[in-house]
Amino acid sequence: MGLQRTINAIVRRGESLYVAECLEVAVVTQGETLDETLANLREAVGLHLEGEDLEALGLAPNPALLVTMELDLARA
């Protein structure tokens, strides 16, 4: 099995903030807007992986961040 080329994250609307959570690495962050949340997510993942052996984590060099937005249809 090859190294994973993407890190998956889900963004959800919380009570007052957007919350982003990665599935492959232990990163959770938040923001008041989607743009702020995505910027915080990119920074948090970068800091989390800084100095890490990506191959040991099962990740290819320079993995992409794939973000999925979860919508609550009851709030739409």
DRENTORKOL-3810 file (N, C-alpha, C; in nm, 4 decimals):
REM DRENTORKOL-3810
@n.u->0.0846; n.v->-0.1185; n.w->0.0000; ca.u->0.0000; ca.v->0.0000; ca.w->0.0000; c.u->0.0889; c.v->0.1245; c.w->0.0000
@n.u->0.0589; n.v->0.2202; n.w->-0.0861; ca.u->0.1399; ca.v->0.3406; ca.w->-0.0991; c.u->0.1093; c.v->0.4436; c.w->0.0079
@n.u->0.1862; n.v->0.5482; n.w->0.0033; ca.u->0.1677; ca.v->0.6567; ca.w->0.0986; c.u->0.0483; c.v->0.7417; c.w->0.0590
@n.u->-0.0221; n.v->0.7905; n.w->0.1572; ca.u->-0.1414; ca.v->0.8722; ca.w->0.1340; c.u->-0.0999; c.v->1.0111; c.w->0.0870
@n.u->-0.1617; n.v->1.0572; n.w->-0.0209; ca.u->-0.1271; ca.v->1.1872; ca.w->-0.0792; c.u->-0.2155; c.v->1.3013; c.w->-0.0293
@n.u->-0.3220; n.v->1.2679; n.w->0.0447; ca.u->-0.4117; ca.v->1.3723; ca.w->0.0943; c.u->-0.4372; c.v->1.3546; c.w->0.2440
@n.u->-0.4628; n.v->1.4666; n.w->0.3073; ca.u->-0.5111; ca.v->1.4703; ca.w->0.4448; c.u->-0.6544; c.v->1.5212; c.w->0.4352
@n.u->-0.7477; n.v->1.4425; n.w->0.4854; ca.u->-0.8891; ca.v->1.4774; ca.w->0.4771; c.u->-0.9335; c.v->1.5528; c.w->0.6012
@n.u->-1.0167; n.v->1.6544; n.w->0.5794; ca.u->-1.0718; ca.v->1.7323; ca.w->0.6902; c.u->-1.2195; c.v->1.7589; c.w->0.6629
@n.u->-1.2956; n.v->1.7715; n.w->0.7696; ca.u->-1.4378; ca.v->1.8042; ca.w->0.7601; c.u->-1.4596; c.v->1.9371; c.w->0.8314
@n.u->-1.5366; n.v->2.0263; n.w->0.7674; ca.u->-1.5734; ca.v->2.1534; ca.w->0.8289; c.u->-1.7229; c.v->2.1479; c.w->0.8590
@n.u->-1.7571; n.v->2.1810; n.w->0.9830; ca.u->-1.8963; ca.v->2.1834; ca.w->1.0270; c.u->-1.9275; c.v->2.3196; c.w->1.0879
@n.u->-2.0521; n.v->2.3573; n.w->1.0809; ca.u->-2.0971; ca.v->2.4794; ca.w->1.1469; c.u->-2.1321; c.v->2.4440; c.w->1.2907
@n.u->-2.0651; n.v->2.5074; n.w->1.3864; ca.u->-2.0966; ca.v->2.4875; ca.w->1.5272; c.u->-2.2041; c.v->2.5856; c.w->1.5703
@n.u->-2.2185; n.v->2.6040; n.w->1.6991; ca.u->-2.3184; ca.v->2.6977; ca.w->1.7519; c.u->-2.2908; c.v->2.8404; c.w->1.7050
@n.u->-2.1651; n.v->2.8814; n.w->1.7124; ca.u->-2.1318; ca.v->3.0188; ca.w->1.6719; c.u->-2.0093; c.v->3.0264; c.w->1.5822
@n.u->-1.9366; n.v->2.9158; n.w->1.5658; ca.u->-1.8146; ca.v->2.9139; ca.w->1.4865; c.u->-1.8161; c.v->2.7956; c.w->1.3900
@n.u->-1.7296; n.v->2.8019; n.w->1.2913; ca.u->-1.7040; ca.v->2.6857; ca.w->1.2065; c.u->-1.5932; c.v->2.6049; c.w->1.2721
@n.u->-1.6047; n.v->2.4729; n.w->1.2668; ca.u->-1.5059; ca.v->2.3834; ca.w->1.3262; c.u->-1.4523; c.v->2.2922; c.w->1.2168
@n.u->-1.3195; n.v->2.2801; n.w->1.2085; ca.u->-1.2540; ca.v->2.1930; ca.w->1.1110; c.u->-1.1784; c.v->2.0850; c.w->1.1864
@n.u->-1.1946; n.v->1.9605; n.w->1.1400; ca.u->-1.1295; ca.v->1.8472; ca.w->1.2054; c.u->-1.0674; c.v->1.7568; c.w->1.0999
@n.u->-0.9399; n.v->1.7254; n.w->1.1178; ca.u->-0.8701; ca.v->1.6338; ca.w->1.0273; c.u->-0.8996; c.v->1.4901; c.w->1.0675
@n.u->-0.9034; n.v->1.4028; n.w->0.9680; ca.u->-0.9314; ca.v->1.2623; ca.w->0.9940; c.u->-0.8037; c.v->1.1812; c.w->1.0125
@n.u->-0.6958; n.v->1.2162; n.w->0.9451; ca.u->-0.5714; ca.v->1.1385; ca.w->0.9515; c.u->-0.4728; c.v->1.1869; c.w->1.0569
@n.u->-0.4785; n.v->1.3126; n.w->1.0921; ca.u->-0.3873; ca.v->1.3676; ca.w->1.1926; c.u->-0.4692; c.v->1.4380; c.w->1.3006
@n.u->-0.4119; n.v->1.4479; n.w->1.4186; ca.u->-0.4837; ca.v->1.5042; ca.w->1.5332; c.u->-0.4824; c.v->1.6565; c.w->1.5284
@n.u->-0.5660; n.v->1.7126; n.w->1.4408; ca.u->-0.5761; ca.v->1.8577; ca.w->1.4279; c.u->-0.7236; c.v->1.8968; c.w->1.4270
@n.u->-0.7592; n.v->1.9897; n.w->1.5155; ca.u->-0.8924; ca.v->2.0489; ca.w->1.5195; c.u->-0.8727; c.v->2.1978; c.w->1.5374
@n.u->-0.9478; n.v->2.2781; n.w->1.4612; ca.u->-0.9377; ca.v->2.4231; ca.w->1.4745; c.u->-1.0736; c.v->2.4840; c.w->1.4454
@n.u->-1.0840; n.v->2.6144; n.w->1.4583; ca.u->-1.2114; ca.v->2.6812; ca.w->1.4363; c.u->-1.1897; c.v->2.8225; c.w->1.3855
@n.u->-1.2988; n.v->2.8866; n.w->1.3454; ca.u->-1.2934; ca.v->3.0243; ca.w->1.3005; c.u->-1.4326; c.v->3.0820; c.w->1.2897
@n.u->-1.4403; n.v->3.2133; n.w->1.2837; ca.u->-1.5699; ca.v->3.2806; ca.w->1.2732; c.u->-1.6276; c.v->3.2722; c.w->1.1330
@n.u->-1.5406; n.v->3.2656; n.w->1.0313; ca.u->-1.5853; ca.v->3.2547; ca.w->0.8923; c.u->-1.5208; c.v->3.1309; c.w->0.8296
@n.u->-1.5730; n.v->3.0909; n.w->0.7151; ca.u->-1.5123; ca.v->2.9783; ca.w->0.6442; c.u->-1.3686; c.v->3.0093; c.w->0.6055
@n.u->-1.3450; n.v->3.1296; n.w->0.5545; ca.u->-1.2090; ca.v->3.1676; ca.w->0.5140; c.u->-1.1128; c.v->3.1613; c.w->0.6330
@n.u->-1.1549; n.v->3.2132; n.w->0.7462; ca.u->-1.0699; ca.v->3.2108; ca.w->0.8660; c.u->-1.0462; c.v->3.0667; c.w->0.9117
@n.u->-1.1500; n.v->2.9851; n.w->0.9076; ca.u->-1.1377; ca.v->2.8457; ca.w->0.9493; c.u->-1.0411; c.v->2.7700; c.w->0.8600
@n.u->-1.0509; n.v->2.7896; n.w->0.7292; ca.u->-0.9608; ca.v->2.7211; ca.w->0.6359; c.u->-0.8172; c.v->2.7691; c.w->0.6516
@n.u->-0.7974; n.v->2.8976; n.w->0.6740; ca.u->-0.6627; ca.v->2.9506; ca.w->0.6975; c.u->-0.6049; c.v->2.8923; c.w->0.8267
@n.u->-0.6877; n.v->2.8851; n.w->0.9313; ca.u->-0.6430; ca.v->2.8264; ca.w->1.0575; c.u->-0.6104; c.v->2.6785; c.w->1.0414
@n.u->-0.6906; n.v->2.6085; n.w->0.9621; ca.u->-0.6678; ca.v->2.4660; ca.w->0.9371; c.u->-0.5348; c.v->2.4446; c.w->0.8653
@n.u->-0.5110; n.v->2.5210; n.w->0.7612; ca.u->-0.3854; ca.v->2.5092; ca.w->0.6855; c.u->-0.2657; c.v->2.5339; c.w->0.7770
@n.u->-0.2747; n.v->2.6381; n.w->0.8578; ca.u->-0.1649; ca.v->2.6701; ca.w->0.9496; c.u->-0.1461; c.v->2.5600; c.w->1.0544
@n.u->-0.2567; n.v->2.5124; n.w->1.1121; ca.u->-0.2483; ca.v->2.4107; ca.w->1.2173; c.u->-0.1910; c.v->2.2795; c.w->1.1642
@n.u->-0.2327; n.v->2.2389; n.w->1.0448; ca.u->-0.1790; ca.v->2.1152; ca.w->0.9859; c.u->-0.0305; c.v->2.1329; c.w->0.9565
@n.u->0.0064; n.v->2.2475; n.w->0.9010; ca.u->0.1470; ca.v->2.2748; ca.w->0.8722; c.u->0.2326; c.v->2.2686; c.w->0.9974
@n.u->0.1849; n.v->2.3292; n.w->1.1058; ca.u->0.2599; ca.v->2.3277; ca.w->1.2314; c.u->0.2653; c.v->2.1870; c.w->1.2910
@n.u->0.1561; n.v->2.1138; n.w->1.2792; ca.u->0.1507; ca.v->1.9767; ca.w->1.3325; c.u->0.2512; c.v->1.8857; c.w->1.2609
@n.u->0.2650; n.v->1.9042; n.w->1.1305; ca.u->0.3529; ca.v->1.8169; ca.w->1.0513; c.u->0.4975; c.v->1.8652; c.w->1.0463
@n.u->0.5219; n.v->1.9894; n.w->1.0903; ca.u->0.6571; ca.v->2.0462; ca.w->1.0849; c.u->0.7553; c.v->1.9581; c.w->1.1627
@n.u->0.8603; n.v->1.9166; n.w->1.0943; ca.u->0.9635; ca.v->1.8363; ca.w->1.1575; c.u->0.9281; c.v->1.6891; c.w->1.1740
@n.u->0.8094; n.v->1.6490; n.w->1.1315; ca.u->0.7670; ca.v->1.5086; ca.w->1.1434; c.u->0.8172; c.v->1.4271; c.w->1.0250
@n.u->0.8337; n.v->1.2991; n.w->1.0457; ca.u->0.8659; ca.v->1.2053; ca.w->0.9382; c.u->0.7340; c.v->1.1665; c.w->0.8731
@n.u->0.7013; n.v->1.2311; n.w->0.7605; ca.u->0.5719; ca.v->1.2085; ca.w->0.6960; c.u->0.5525; c.v->1.0629; c.w->0.6562
@n.u->0.6581; n.v->0.9995; n.w->0.6098; ca.u->0.6483; ca.v->0.8593; ca.w->0.5697; c.u->0.6100; c.v->0.7708; c.w->0.6883
@n.u->0.6627; n.v->0.7999; n.w->0.8046; ca.u->0.6278; ca.v->0.7239; ca.w->0.9248; c.u->0.4805; c.v->0.7418; c.w->0.9608
@n.u->0.4225; n.v->0.8554; n.w->0.9213; ca.u->0.2807; ca.v->0.8810; ca.w->0.9436; c.u->0.1937; c.v->0.8260; c.w->0.8312
@n.u->0.2586; n.v->0.7655; n.w->0.7302; ca.u->0.1852; ca.v->0.7103; ca.w->0.6164; c.u->0.1506; c.v->0.8131; c.w->0.5102
@n.u->0.2174; n.v->0.9286; n.w->0.5161; ca.u->0.1878; ca.v->1.0380; ca.w->0.4229; c.u->0.3001; c.v->1.0565; c.w->0.3216
@n.u->0.2611; n.v->1.0877; n.w->0.1996; ca.u->0.3565; ca.v->1.1218; ca.w->0.0949; c.u->0.4119; c.v->1.2619; c.w->0.1229
@n.u->0.5264; n.v->1.2961; n.w->0.0634; ca.u->0.5786; ca.v->1.4325; ca.w->0.0792; c.u->0.4783; c.v->1.5347; c.w->0.0239
@n.u->0.4669; n.v->1.6469; n.w->0.0895; ca.u->0.3782; ca.v->1.7558; ca.w->0.0484; c.u->0.2344; c.v->1.7091; c.w->0.0224
@n.u->0.1692; n.v->1.6491; n.w->0.1215; ca.u->0.0321; ca.v->1.6035; ca.w->0.1000; c.u->-0.0628; c.v->1.7212; c.w->0.0793
@n.u->-0.1689; n.v->1.6966; n.w->0.0038; ca.u->-0.2724; ca.v->1.7982; ca.w->-0.0174; c.u->-0.3729; c.v->1.7894; c.w->0.0962
@n.u->-0.4411; n.v->1.8996; n.w->0.1219; ca.u->-0.5454; ca.v->1.9044; ca.w->0.2231; c.u->-0.6794; c.v->1.9039; c.w->0.1497
@n.u->-0.7589; n.v->1.7997; n.w->0.1689; ca.u->-0.8891; ca.v->1.7851; ca.w->0.1047; c.u->-0.9957; c.v->1.8145; c.w->0.2090
@n.u->-1.0754; n.v->1.9196; n.w->0.1860; ca.u->-1.1730; ca.v->1.9649; ca.w->0.2846; c.u->-1.3139; c.v->1.9389; c.w->0.2330
@n.u->-1.3949; n.v->1.8784; n.w->0.3194; ca.u->-1.5358; ca.v->1.8532; ca.w->0.2904; c.u->-1.6193; c.v->1.9371; c.w->0.3857
@n.u->-1.7231; n.v->1.9994; n.w->0.3327; ca.u->-1.8126; ca.v->2.0818; ca.w->0.4151; c.u->-1.9352; c.v->1.9992; c.w->0.4482
@n.u->-1.9638; n.v->1.9867; n.w->0.5758; ca.u->-2.0826; ca.v->1.9152; ca.w->0.6205; c.u->-2.1924; c.v->2.0168; c.w->0.6473
@n.u->-2.3074; n.v->2.0010; n.w->0.5807; ca.u->-2.4181; ca.v->2.0949; ca.w->0.5976; c.u->-2.5320; c.v->2.0289; c.w->0.6738
@n.u->-2.5910; n.v->2.1032; n.w->0.7629; ca.u->-2.7091; ca.v->2.0582; ca.w->0.8351; c.u->-2.8307; c.v->2.1102; c.w->0.7589
@n.u->-2.9041; n.v->2.0216; n.w->0.6946; ca.u->-3.0175; ca.v->2.0629; ca.w->0.6126; c.u->-3.1276; c.v->2.1264; c.w->0.6947
@n.u->-3.1369; n.v->2.0950; n.w->0.8214; ca.u->-3.2396; ca.v->2.1547; ca.w->0.9068; c.u->-3.2159; c.v->2.3034; c.w->0.9273
@n.u->-3.0899; n.v->2.3473; n.w->0.9158; ca.u->-3.0562; ca.v->2.4892; ca.w->0.9346; c.u->-3.0622; c.v->2.5678; c.w->0.8051
@n.u->-3.0684; n.v->2.5006; n.w->0.6921; ca.u->-3.0592; ca.v->2.5677; ca.w->0.5620; c.u->-3.1720; c.v->2.6653; c.w->0.5378
END
